[in-house]
Amino acid sequence: MKKSFKKAMLAGLSCIMAMSMTACSGNTNEQSPSSKATSESSQSDSGDKTAAASAGDKKVIKLFHRFPDDPCNSFIEKKAAEYEAAHPDIDIQITSAQNQPYKEKIKVVVGSDECPDIFFSWGGEFSERFIRENLILDLTQYMEKDTAWKDSLLTTQMVEYTTDDGMIYGVPFRLDGKLFFYNKDIFEKEGLKIPKTWDEFLTLCDKLKADGITPIAEGNQDQWPACHYVGTLNQMLVADDVRAKDYNPKTGEFTDPGYVKALEYYKQLVPYMNAGVNGQTHDMARLGFTQGQTAMLYAELVEITNVKQENKDLNWGMFHFPIVEGSGNTDLLSGSPEGFVVSSKTKYPDECVQFLKWFLGPEVGAAQAEEVGWFNASKGVDADLKDPSLIDAYKAISSAKEMGPWFDSSLYSTVCDTYLTAISDITNEDVTPAEAMKKVQAAAKEAQSLVR
């Protein structure tokens, strides 16, 4: 019987320093203006005092998130306004920032008096570093008192916001996973079927390339896109308990032969990708897919909205990463939820929790799925969906036996940097998979000395 990777890995997560590098594909544009939400750059030291004065006797709840673009930003504002209308004593003040500025700001303010009451935070080490400093509110007591709330949430997603000792510290706002998107018209014209095995996948790629069609769209300028292939391959080729040990910086060695095999499998895909993989962003590569220039794209499910925005007439579908036989776990779906936590410094813990219970609940979740194309962790938010791609996306996530956390957010920072650089070098054919893993092994050995 295969041991659960999540359970095995939890013991080591508290030592990992890497933050999530997977930026939402829909959040790379300039910040949109907002009447209620305030951009990060416009905040000043006097802002909180002015806001508090204008709020009068209302309970001011400051909410900070990393989704300043529409439709998500407008959705958050609209729902906050609805909540305020139903709760006249609550004033929700929203601030937002793009992905990288958000990461930088939240790490600075979370331990200060400027910390927002509710803020977006990735699961795992990104949040758990704050937990070790007692900066995030423990939600376990609230879940235990309201078991109906706890039971209404997908267990496979909530485990990502639960520490190894059982503390529940956040609730997912959007779920995500990684699948191959494919152009149905190209597949039909070429007489292709959805591949289930690696050999079938390569045969399909060979036919496409022979007919003058670029099989796979990819841009690895930011390095995280290519590592998602390797992370998925590691899951299939390396046993759960071995990966858990290696992803823990205290015990990581990366000597299992499955790691080299994973890089070798990834190397097989590079010739089927568009030219200049390391020279363009993933968003640019996705645009090539949505404009019909490439047949497939290994993409996050939250990118469905982007695909529709870029080409509403594209005839496309999705399929799971082809199975590679090895010592690992083929039941994992690569991906992690992203959610909100409550500051332990807030003056209004109960009010914050009540808002999150509603905002991340099934009613708002259903509206979010319809209007934004993202799902929260509440069960049944897909009930009224009409869009086939969103229905398939929710099915893929909700039916997953386990999630395989994003590879880059699972590694210690220096190991992660070395690994991602090595994958880029393999993409450029500058190093072999064996040479690349030697560098990773050296970084892992150094990490052991840093965290002991």
Secondary structure in CASP SS format (residue, H / E / C, confidence):
PFRMAT SS
TARGET T0000
AUTHOR 0000-0000-0000
METHOD secondary structure of the structure
MODEL  1
M C 1.00
K C 1.00
K C 1.00
S C 1.00
F H 1.00
K H 1.00
K H 1.00
A H 1.00
M H 1.00
L H 1.00
A H 1.00
G H 1.00
L H 1.00
S C 1.00
C C 1.00
I C 1.00
M C 1.00
A C 1.00
M C 1.00
S C 1.00
M C 1.00
T C 1.00
A C 1.00
C C 1.00
S H 1.00
G H 1.00
N H 1.00
T C 1.00
N C 1.00
E C 1.00
Q C 1.00
S C 1.00
P C 1.00
S C 1.00
S C 1.00
K C 1.00
A C 1.00
T E 1.00
S E 1.00
E H 1.00
S H 1.00
S H 1.00
Q C 1.00
S C 1.00
D C 1.00
S C 1.00
G H 1.00
D H 1.00
K H 1.00
T H 1.00
A H 1.00
A H 1.00
A H 1.00
S H 1.00
A H 1.00
G C 1.00
D C 1.00
K C 1.00
K E 1.00
V E 1.00
I E 1.00
K E 1.00
L E 1.00
F E 1.00
H E 1.00
R C 1.00
F C 1.00
P C 1.00
D C 1.00
D C 1.00
P C 1.00
C H 1.00
N H 1.00
S H 1.00
F H 1.00
I H 1.00
E H 1.00
K H 1.00
K H 1.00
A H 1.00
A H 1.00
E H 1.00
Y H 1.00
E H 1.00
A H 1.00
A H 1.00
H C 1.00
P C 1.00
D C 1.00
I E 1.00
D E 1.00
I E 1.00
Q E 1.00
I E 1.00
T E 1.00
S E 1.00
A C 1.00
Q C 1.00
N H 1.00
Q H 1.00
P H 1.00
Y H 1.00
K H 1.00
E H 1.00
K H 1.00
I H 1.00
K H 1.00
V H 1.00
V H 1.00
V C 1.00
G C 1.00
S C 1.00
D C 1.00
E C 1.00
C C 1.00
P C 1.00
D C 1.00
I E 1.00
F E 1.00
F E 1.00
S E 1.00
W E 1.00
G C 1.00
G C 1.00
E H 1.00
F H 1.00
S H 1.00
E H 1.00
R H 1.00
F H 1.00
I H 1.00
R C 1.00
E C 1.00
N C 1.00
L C 1.00
I E 1.00
L C 1.00
D C 1.00
L C 1.00
T H 1.00
Q H 1.00
Y H 1.00
M H 1.00
E H 1.00
K H 1.00
D C 1.00
T H 1.00
A H 1.00
W H 1.00
K H 1.00
D H 1.00
S C 1.00
L E 1.00
L C 1.00
T H 1.00
T H 1.00
Q H 1.00
M H 1.00
V H 1.00
E H 1.00
Y H 1.00
T E 1.00
T C 1.00
D C 1.00
D C 1.00
G C 1.00
M C 1.00
I E 1.00
Y C 1.00
G C 1.00
V E 1.00
P E 1.00
F E 1.00
R E 1.00
L C 1.00
D C 1.00
G C 1.00
K E 1.00
L E 1.00
F E 1.00
F E 1.00
Y E 1.00
N E 1.00
K H 1.00
D H 1.00
I H 1.00
F H 1.00
E H 1.00
K H 1.00
E H 1.00
G C 1.00
L C 1.00
K C 1.00
I C 1.00
P C 1.00
K C 1.00
T E 1.00
W H 1.00
D H 1.00
E H 1.00
F H 1.00
L H 1.00
T H 1.00
L H 1.00
C H 1.00
D H 1.00
K H 1.00
L H 1.00
K H 1.00
A H 1.00
D C 1.00
G C 1.00
I C 1.00
T E 1.00
P E 1.00
I E 1.00
A E 1.00
E C 1.00
G C 1.00
N C 1.00
Q C 1.00
D C 1.00
Q C 1.00
W H 1.00
P H 1.00
A H 1.00
C H 1.00
H H 1.00
Y H 1.00
V H 1.00
G H 1.00
T H 1.00
L H 1.00
N H 1.00
Q H 1.00
M H 1.00
L H 1.00
V C 1.00
A C 1.00
D H 1.00
D H 1.00
V H 1.00
R H 1.00
A H 1.00
K H 1.00
D H 1.00
Y H 1.00
N C 1.00
P C 1.00
K C 1.00
T C 1.00
G C 1.00
E C 1.00
F C 1.00
T C 1.00
D C 1.00
P H 1.00
G H 1.00
Y H 1.00
V H 1.00
K H 1.00
A H 1.00
L H 1.00
E H 1.00
Y H 1.00
Y H 1.00
K H 1.00
Q H 1.00
L H 1.00
V H 1.00
P H 1.00
Y H 1.00
M E 1.00
N C 1.00
A C 1.00
G C 1.00
V H 1.00
N H 1.00
G H 1.00
Q C 1.00
T C 1.00
H H 1.00
D H 1.00
M H 1.00
A H 1.00
R H 1.00
L H 1.00
G H 1.00
F H 1.00
T H 1.00
Q C 1.00
G C 1.00
Q C 1.00
T E 1.00
A E 1.00
M E 1.00
L E 1.00
Y E 1.00
A E 1.00
E E 1.00
L H 1.00
V H 1.00
E H 1.00
I H 1.00
T H 1.00
N H 1.00
V H 1.00
K H 1.00
Q H 1.00
E H 1.00
N C 1.00
K C 1.00
D C 1.00
L C 1.00
N C 1.00
W E 1.00
G E 1.00
M E 1.00
F E 1.00
H C 1.00
F C 1.00
P C 1.00
I E 1.00
V C 1.00
E C 1.00
G C 1.00
S C 1.00
G C 1.00
N C 1.00
T C 1.00
D C 1.00
L E 1.00
L E 1.00
S E 1.00
G C 1.00
S C 1.00
P C 1.00
E E 1.00
G E 1.00
F E 1.00
V E 1.00
V E 1.00
S E 1.00
S C 1.00
K C 1.00
T C 1.00
K C 1.00
Y C 1.00
P H 1.00
D H 1.00
E H 1.00
C H 1.00
V H 1.00
Q H 1.00
F H 1.00
L H 1.00
K H 1.00
W H 1.00
F H 1.00
L C 1.00
G C 1.00
P H 1.00
E H 1.00
V H 1.00
G H 1.00
A H 1.00
A H 1.00
Q H 1.00
A H 1.00
E H 1.00
E H 1.00
V C 1.00
G C 1.00
W C 1.00
F C 1.00
N C 1.00
A C 1.00
S E 1.00
K C 1.00
G C 1.00
V C 1.00
D C 1.00
A C 1.00
D C 1.00
L C 1.00
K C 1.00
D C 1.00
P H 1.00
S H 1.00
L H 1.00
I H 1.00
D H 1.00
A H 1.00
Y H 1.00
K H 1.00
A H 1.00
I H 1.00
S H 1.00
S C 1.00
A C 1.00
K C 1.00
E E 1.00
M E 1.00
G E 1.00
P C 1.00
W C 1.00
F H 1.00
D H 1.00
S H 1.00
S H 1.00
L C 1.00
Y C 1.00
S H 1.00
T H 1.00
V H 1.00
C H 1.00
D H 1.00
T H 1.00
Y H 1.00
L H 1.00
T H 1.00
A H 1.00
I H 1.00
S H 1.00
D H 1.00
I H 1.00
T H 1.00
N C 1.00
E C 1.00
D C 1.00
V C 1.00
T C 1.00
P H 1.00
A H 1.00
E H 1.00
A H 1.00
M H 1.00
K H 1.00
K H 1.00
V H 1.00
Q H 1.00
A H 1.00
A H 1.00
A H 1.00
K H 1.00
E H 1.00
A H 1.00
Q H 1.00
S H 1.00
L H 1.00
V H 1.00
R C 1.00
END
